[in-house]
Amino acid sequence: MLKIEEPALVVFSGGQDSTTCLIWALKKFKKVSALTFNYKQRHNVEIECAKNIIEILNSRKDIQLDWLSNKNVIDHIIVDIPFLSRLLKTAMIQELEIKYDKNGLPTTFVPGRNILFLTIAASYAYQKKIRHIICGVCQTDYSGYPDCRDATIKSLQATLKLGLDYDIIIHTPLMWKNKAETIKLMQNQGGLDLFKYTHTCYKGERPACGKCFACELRLKGFKEAGLKDPLEYKSL
């Protein structure tokens, strides 16, 4: 398959979905950069996972992706936005109970997080003359997060195009896939082994707790896909 000559930027957390998107982007675009956000998240271990995955891909160690060109080095930028932890009270940042609130939203919801991330990503992309932004939001298995919905992303893309007067394109390759389908996509791309280096657990535990919403959804996806999760868990 011929790759798109234009560069692309992946919003990359070091989690299962964003890692799948990173591999998807590497197959689709000739030059890929990754943007990781440090907002003092409870599971900040994911930042170390993100660094490790980029290092593995750039060094070609511990992974077999025959289609990955040695010339394709990923630039990795980590952006610190600690102010979120001062403004917001959420189980994704503070040591709060992970549960569903009275409105039906999980307490892990960080209001406006994806909107903020994509706005910052678009500003960076504008400066670097990058039109294509890739993120791993998903409406099928989105836990009720309203900023993961297709309508939100399409509306934000339109706003960014107007506000920057620049043809930003936000790609969401996982939008209509459930976790099992996402796992199959990664398998088809040859990157399934990379999942052992990703982080999903909302509690920030490593090995993963295996019991929080995120761990349960991930394990359910692997079960439905008929595959074994290479990630290590404390309990199953």
Stockholm file with secondary structure:
# STOCKHOLM 1.0

chainA/1-236         MLKIEEPALVVFSGGQDSTTCLIWALKKFKKVSALTFNYKQRHNVEIECAKNIIEILNSRKDIQLDWLSNKNVIDHIIVDIPFLSRLLKTAMIQELEIKYDKNGLPTTFVPGRNILFLTIAASYAYQKKIRHIICGVCQTDYSGYPDCRDATIKSLQATLKLGLDYDIIIHTPLMWKNKAETIKLMQNQGGLDLFKYTHTCYKGERPACGKCFACELRLKGFKEAGLKDPLEYKSL
#=GR chainA/1-236 SS CCCEEEEEEEECCSSHHHHHHHHHHHHHEEEEEEEEEESCCTTTHHHHHHHHHHHHHHHTCSCCCTTSCTTCCCEEEEEECTTHHHHCCCTTTSSCCCSBCTTSCBTTCCTTHHHHHHHHHHHHHHHHTCCEEECCCCSTTCTTCGGGSHHHHHHHHHHHHHHHTSCCEEECTTTTCCHHHHHHHHHHHTCGGGGGGCCCCTTCCSSBCSCSHHHHHHHHHHHHHTCCCCSCBSCC
#=GC SS_cons         CCCEEEEEEEECCSSHHHHHHHHHHHHHEEEEEEEEEESCCTTTHHHHHHHHHHHHHHHTCSCCCTTSCTTCCCEEEEEECTTHHHHCCCTTTSSCCCSBCTTSCBTTCCTTHHHHHHHHHHHHHHHHTCCEEECCCCSTTCTTCGGGSHHHHHHHHHHHHHHHTSCCEEECTTTTCCHHHHHHHHHHHTCGGGGGGCCCCTTCCSSBCSCSHHHHHHHHHHHHHTCCCCSCBSCC
//
